[in-house]
Amino acid sequence: MKAAHKKPSMYLDTNIISSYWYEGSDILALGRRITTREWWDTERSHFVLWISSVTEDELEAGNYPRQEDALSMVHRLRFLPMIVEAREFAGQLMRKNVVPNSKSGDALQMAIAAVHRVDYLLTWNYAHLANPIAQMQLETACQKAGWRAPLLVSPETIPRVILGQTIKRKDHGD
């Protein structure tokens, strides 16, 4: 009997949720909203989705349109626990300048995804997360710490089932 196909896991950065609910007039942000919603409607069912208390805390900060909708969406998703190893690894990521010290939330989300062995971290943050340099630095840091680096992707760059692309992550040795 063939083993059941296990869905890849995905950690959602806060900006994925906020982009989904964006209602402003910035043309780039509106484009991200359209792309996020398209991905949500056509691709999310192919993944086991995760967030953390960091996501919830960031969405609770401030006051913005559709905040209640964003928080309601988050509360329907699975939470990864904040564990000591994630906090320690986030500190390492900042000390090694993988993520700037001023972006501790980004470091925490990257670390949570790594220590929980999540396959993908979905984000719109190209500056500190979804770029080849951050990916390489994260992989190096994870290898030294004994974790597995998530693949840092955006809704624009992740492989898509609807296009016939493979989303199952292959580790070395698979």
Secondary structure, 3 states (H helix, E strand, C coil): CCCCCCCCEEEECHHHHHHHCCCCCCHHHHHHHHHHHHHHHHCHHHCEEEEEHHHHHHHHCCCCCCHHHHHHHHHCCEEECCCHHHHHHHHHHHHCCCCCHHHHHHHHHHHHHHHCCCCEEECCCCCCCCCHHHHHHHHHHHHHHCCCCCEEECCCCCCCHHHCCCCCCCCCCC
